[in-house]
Amino acid sequence: ANYGRELAPGMVWVHLAYLGGLVAVGLTLANRNYRRRLTE
């Protein structure tokens, strides 16, 4: 089955927004850890 066709257009945007949020949080945490290593 096609994954895109099973989801309503609105759900696709919600899913993309959710993934985007996870990526943003991941990058923020990684950036904090990286700066923390530089300061130590």
Residue, then its C-alpha position, 0 to 999 in steps of 0.5 A: a500500500n502507498y503510505g502517502r495515499e493512506l494519510a489525509p493531506g492534513m495528516v501529512w503536514v502534521h507528520l512532517a511538522y512532528l518530524g521537523g520538531l524532532v530534528a530541531v530538538g536533536l540538533t539543539l541537544a547536539n549543539r549544546n553537547y558540542r559546545r560543552r565539550l569545547t568549553e571543557 
